[in-house]
């Protein structure tokens, strides 16, 4: 019975996402900054706030990106939906399955996949960039590319991340901030400083 529920949720979720974004207009800003990595055949790690997940799943559908998904109970539903949208998944988080998630991300990056991580997930605090994402990028030796979503009109759930759902016929800006390489020899303290800097930049750009 659980398997049927998971499959049904995946089909329904993917259908709803596809239908919602039929009427939205997405403008990408700064995407050209990633082109040198594309030319060199290097994957990147996309980092974004958890509340912006829905829009970015649509933006990166069927691109081969691999996303980190929580091992909490709702993670299986998300996994089924993402797989139907052409997004592979690694299960784990900062609170459950952390080591498995980290190893899975590194393996995916070394196989040539871009990674997608929300560094304030899975349960917050909201818009606090935890350094775990940088550890994965460091081990995989790939750059971090922060993403900021600015909707022209949206609904926000009453949830810890204020999960954002764009309104039909709205315009959405997705801004690619400056890619950041993570030094191979960076200490934990250095990673924490980088995380704070990137998080502050994301929050600042989100307000524009």
C-alpha positions in Angstrom: 0.0 0.0 0.0 2.8 2.4 0.8 4.4 1.8 -2.6 1.1 2.7 -4.3 0.9 5.9 -2.3 4.5 6.9 -3.2 3.9 6.2 -6.9 0.7 8.1 -7.0 2.2 11.0 -5.1 5.1 11.1 -7.6 2.7 11.2 -10.6 0.4 13.8 -9.1 3.3 16.0 -7.9 5.1 16.0 -11.2 1.8 16.7 -13.0 1.0 19.7 -10.8 4.5 21.2 -11.2 4.3 20.9 -14.9 0.9 22.4 -15.1 1.8 25.3 -12.8 4.8 26.5 -14.7 3.0 26.3 -18.1 1.8 29.9 -17.5 4.9 31.4 -15.7 7.7 33.3 -17.3 11.2 32.7 -16.0 14.1 35.1 -16.6 17.6 33.9 -15.8 20.2 36.5 -14.7 23.9 35.8 -14.6 23.7 32.3 -16.1 26.7 33.1 -18.4 29.0 32.9 -15.3 28.6 29.1 -15.4 29.6 28.7 -19.0 33.4 28.3 -18.4 32.6 25.3 -16.2 30.4 23.9 -18.9 33.1 24.4 -21.5 35.6 22.6 -19.2 33.1 19.7 -18.6 33.0 20.4 -14.8 29.8 19.9 -12.8 28.7 22.5 -10.3 26.8 22.5 -7.1 23.6 24.7 -7.1 22.8 26.0 -3.6 19.5 27.7 -2.9 17.0 28.3 0.0 14.7 25.4 0.8 11.6 27.5 0.2 12.6 28.1 -3.4 12.8 24.4 -4.3 9.7 24.2 -6.4 10.8 26.8 -8.9 14.3 25.3 -9.2 13.0 21.8 -9.7 11.2 23.1 -12.8 14.3 25.1 -14.0 16.6 22.2 -13.7 14.2 19.4 -14.7 15.7 16.7 -17.1 19.2 18.2 -16.8 20.8 15.3 -15.0 21.1 17.2 -11.7 21.3 15.2 -8.5 19.5 16.6 -5.5 20.0 15.9 -1.8 16.6 14.8 -0.3 15.9 14.3 3.4 15.6 10.9 5.0 12.5 12.1 6.9 9.2 10.5 6.1 8.2 13.1 3.5 11.5 12.5 1.6 10.2 9.5 -0.3 7.3 11.4 -1.7 9.6 14.1 -2.9 12.0 11.5 -4.4 9.3 10.0 -6.5 8.2 13.4 -7.8 11.7 14.5 -8.6 12.5 11.2 -10.4 9.6 11.8 -12.7 10.9 15.3 -13.5 14.3 13.9 -14.4 16.1 14.8 -11.2 18.1 12.0 -9.5 18.3 11.9 -5.7 20.6 11.1 -2.9 19.1 10.5 0.5 20.5 12.2 3.6 20.6 15.4 5.6 22.4 17.2 8.4 20.2 15.4 10.9 19.7 11.9 9.4 21.9 10.0 7.1 24.4 12.8 6.8 27.4 10.6 5.9 25.4 8.6 3.4 24.2 11.8 1.8 27.7 13.3 1.6 29.2 10.2 0.0 26.3 10.0 -2.5 26.7 13.6 -3.5 30.5 13.2 -4.1 29.9 10.0 -6.1 27.3 11.8 -8.3 29.6 14.8 -8.9 32.5 12.6 -9.8 30.2 10.9 -12.3 29.6 14.2 -14.0 26.3 15.3 -12.4 25.5 18.8 -11.2 24.3 18.8 -7.6 21.4 20.6 -5.9 21.5 21.3 -2.2 19.4 23.6 0.0 21.9 24.5 2.8 19.1 25.6 5.2 17.3 22.3 5.0 15.8 20.0 6.0 14.2 21.8 8.9 16.0 25.1 9.2 16.7 27.6 10.6 15.5 29.3 7.5 18.0 31.2 5.3 20.9 30.0 7.5 23.6 28.6 5.2 25.0 25.5 7.0 28.5 24.5 5.9 27.7 20.9 5.1 27.1 21.8 1.4 30.6 23.3 1.2 32.1 20.1 2.6 30.5 18.1 -0.3 31.7 20.6 -2.8 35.2 20.6 -1.3 35.5 16.8 -1.4 34.1 16.6 -5.0 36.3 19.6 -6.1 33.4 21.4 -7.8 32.4 25.1 -7.5 29.4 26.3 -5.6 26.9 28.4 -7.5 24.3 30.2 -5.3 20.9 30.7 -6.8 18.3 33.4 -5.8 14.6 33.2 -6.8 12.6 36.4 -7.0 8.9 35.8 -7.9 6.7 38.5 -9.3 3.8 37.0 -7.4 3.7 34.0 -5.2 1.9 32.2 -2.3 4.0 31.3 0.7 3.0 28.3 3.0 2.9 28.8 6.7 5.9 26.5 7.1 9.4 26.9 8.6 10.8 27.7 5.1 7.8 29.8 3.9 7.7 27.4 0.9 7.0 29.5 -2.2 4.6 28.6 -4.9 4.6 31.1 -7.9 1.2 32.4 -9.0 -0.1 31.5 -12.4 0.9 33.9 -15.1 3.6 35.5 -12.9 7.2 36.4 -13.9 10.1 34.8 -11.9 13.7 35.9 -11.8 16.4 33.3 -11.1 19.7 35.0 -10.4 23.0 33.0 -10.6 25.4 34.6 -8.2 29.2 34.4 -8.6 30.5 30.8 -8.5 32.8 30.1 -5.5 35.5 27.5 -5.5 36.0 25.7 -2.2 39.7 25.4 -1.3 40.7 21.8 -0.9 42.6 22.6 2.3 39.9 24.9 3.8 39.5 24.4 7.5 36.1 24.0 9.3 36.4 27.6 10.4 37.1 28.8 6.8 34.1 26.8 5.6 31.8 28.4 8.2 33.0 31.8 7.2 32.3 31.0 3.5 28.9 29.7 4.4 28.0 32.9 6.3 29.3 35.1 3.4 27.4 33.2 0.7 24.2 33.1 2.8 24.4 36.9 3.4 24.8 37.5 -0.3 21.8 35.3 -1.1 19.6 37.0 1.4 20.7 40.5 0.1 20.0 39.7 -3.5 16.7 38.1 -2.7 15.4 41.5 -1.4 16.0 43.3 -4.7 
